[in-house]
């Protein structure tokens, strides 16, 4: 079936025939484009190792507080539903609501808290380096 649809699409492109019509107009909405994280810090240069992309769908239950952690790699995400409050160790705060983008802080201790009454769901893209951790939890001994 997929080959038949692809064949029709290819034939219509080659012949100029418009047998397939889009259901609506394509939209592309830029949510964020930045060289800085949400706290205003300049993002670090990429490492020289082999790149590794990780995409996570993270679901945070109501009332849940993420442990204090940091990311040694550049990452960005979009909150899909719920609400999430991100707080750095220094007390900087960012409140996210559905469809808010975030360019996360790098090498900076922070936590997240779902202060809402429904799960918070976020998709996060990590631009890392092969073999390198994307998240490091702060241990009680690190203080």
SELUMVO-191475 format. One record per residue (C-alpha): x, y, z; chain. Coordinates in nm, 4 decimals. Example, Ala and Ser with C-alpha at 12.3 -4.5 7.8 and 13.67 -1.06 7.14 Angstrom:
> 1.2300  -0.4500  0.7800  A
> 1.3670  -0.1060  0.7140  A
This chain:
> 0.0000  0.0000  0.0000  A
> 0.2800  0.2435  0.0949  A
> 0.4560  0.1705  -0.2381  A
> 0.1354  0.2414  -0.4300  A
> 0.0863  0.5774  -0.2585  A
> 0.4539  0.6651  -0.3094  A
> 0.4257  0.5652  -0.6768  A
> 0.1212  0.7876  -0.7286  A
> 0.2952  1.0767  -0.5545  A
> 0.6108  1.0292  -0.7625  A
> 0.4101  1.0033  -1.0851  A
> 0.2158  1.3203  -1.0020  A
> 0.5395  1.5079  -0.9316  A
> 0.7033  1.3926  -1.2550  A
> 0.3997  1.4546  -1.4764  A
> 0.2840  1.7695  -1.3014  A
> -0.0496  1.6057  -1.2316  A
> -0.2037  1.6996  -0.8979  A
> -0.3969  1.3866  -0.8049  A
> -0.2993  1.4163  -0.4381  A
> -0.3990  1.7330  -0.2587  A
> -0.2852  1.8395  0.0860  A
> -0.5471  1.8489  0.3602  A
> -0.4403  2.2007  0.4564  A
> -0.1594  2.4497  0.4353  A
> 0.1712  2.3405  0.5825  A
> 0.2765  2.5536  0.8765  A
> 0.6195  2.5888  1.0295  A
> 0.6304  2.7831  1.3547  A
> 0.9676  2.8595  1.5082  A
> 0.9410  2.8123  1.8831  A
> 1.2930  2.9235  1.9678  A
> 1.6261  3.0008  1.8028  A
> 1.8983  3.0982  2.0438  A
> 2.2668  3.0956  2.1266  A
> 2.1810  3.1297  2.4970  A
> 2.0131  2.9132  2.7593  A
> 1.6971  3.0328  2.9366  A
> 1.9058  3.2004  3.2088  A
> 2.0912  3.4147  2.9525  A
> 2.4204  3.2217  2.9508  A
> 2.5965  3.1670  2.6160  A
> 2.5785  2.8035  2.5070  A
> 2.9161  2.6242  2.5044  A
> 3.0954  2.5217  2.1842  A
> 3.0392  2.1675  2.0652  A
> 3.2974  1.9068  2.1559  A
> 3.5133  1.7480  1.8856  A
> 3.3998  1.3894  1.9494  A
> 3.1416  1.1903  1.7550  A
> 2.7999  1.3561  1.7854  A
> 2.5161  1.1666  1.9507  A
> 2.1560  1.2862  1.9524  A
> 1.9185  1.1693  2.2251  A
> 1.5477  1.2524  2.2305  A
> 1.3558  1.1828  2.5507  A
> 0.9862  1.2028  2.6309  A
> 0.9768  1.2736  3.0039  A
> 0.6556  1.2461  3.2047  A
> 0.6689  1.4072  3.5496  A
> 0.3863  1.3169  3.7907  A
> 0.1949  1.5901  3.9760  A
> 0.3880  1.7176  4.2783  A
> 0.7097  1.5408  4.1717  A
> 1.0411  1.7210  4.2258  A
> 1.3309  1.6129  4.0062  A
> 1.6609  1.5629  4.1881  A
> 1.9203  1.8390  4.1583  A
> 2.1099  1.7701  3.8348  A
> 2.3076  1.9264  3.5508  A
> 2.3518  1.8628  3.1803  A
> 2.7056  1.8653  3.0346  A
> 2.5577  1.8886  2.6826  A
> 2.3344  2.1357  2.5004  A
> 1.9674  2.0406  2.5140  A
> 1.6326  2.1963  2.4395  A
> 1.2734  2.0897  2.4731  A
> 0.9070  2.1735  2.4497  A
> 0.6551  2.1190  2.7266  A
> 0.3616  1.9372  2.5687  A
> 0.1202  1.9407  2.8612  A
> 0.0981  2.0293  3.2274  A
> 0.3228  2.2805  3.3954  A
> 0.6819  2.2705  3.5070  A
> 0.8932  2.5031  3.7172  A
> 1.2706  2.4897  3.6642  A
> 1.4897  2.6378  3.9380  A
> 1.8680  2.6719  3.9395  A
> 2.0743  2.6211  4.2514  A
> 2.1298  2.9987  4.2508  A
> 1.7518  3.0583  4.2682  A
> 1.6773  3.1552  3.9054  A
> 1.3254  3.0378  3.8142  A
> 1.1512  2.9545  3.4869  A
> 0.7801  2.8616  3.4716  A
> 0.6707  2.6555  3.1716  A
> 0.3189  2.5990  3.0408  A
> 0.2100  2.3842  2.7433  A
> 0.4026  2.4515  2.4193  A
> 0.6627  2.6672  2.5922  A
> 1.0119  2.5923  2.4603  A
> 1.3177  2.5736  2.6835  A
> 1.6859  2.5987  2.5948  A
> 1.8219  2.4305  2.9042  A
> 2.1107  2.5477  3.1192  A
> 2.4418  2.3644  3.0633  A
> 2.6832  2.2696  3.3443  A
> 2.4569  2.4393  3.5982  A
> 2.2804  2.2628  3.8859  A
> 1.9018  2.2857  3.8652  A
> 1.5823  2.1005  3.9442  A
> 1.2317  2.0760  3.8041  A
> 0.9026  2.0651  3.9920  A
> 0.5590  1.9776  3.8615  A
> 0.3433  2.2099  4.0689  A
> 0.0281  2.1197  3.8762  A
> -0.2374  1.8546  3.9308  A
> -0.1738  1.6638  3.6059  A
> 0.1394  1.4978  3.4653  A
> 0.3816  1.7326  3.2923  A
> 0.5040  1.5929  2.9609  A
> 0.8115  1.7308  2.7886  A
> 1.0117  1.6251  2.4823  A
> 1.3830  1.7043  2.5200  A
> 1.6505  1.6907  2.2472  A
> 2.0106  1.6457  2.3650  A
> 2.2980  1.7343  2.1281  A
> 2.5637  1.5283  2.2984  A
> 2.8828  1.3435  2.2317  A
> 2.8995  0.9681  2.1901  A
> 2.9671  0.8014  2.5239  A
> 2.9143  1.1208  2.7271  A
> 2.6393  1.1433  2.9900  A
> 2.3508  1.3786  2.9152  A
> 2.2420  1.4221  3.2781  A
> 2.4421  1.4072  3.6012  A
> 2.2587  1.3886  3.9353  A
> 2.4101  1.5840  4.2197  A
> 2.5160  1.3556  4.4996  A
> 2.4874  1.4507  4.8650  A
> 2.8716  1.4387  4.8775  A
> 2.9075  1.6972  4.5977  A
> 2.8054  1.9868  4.8222  A
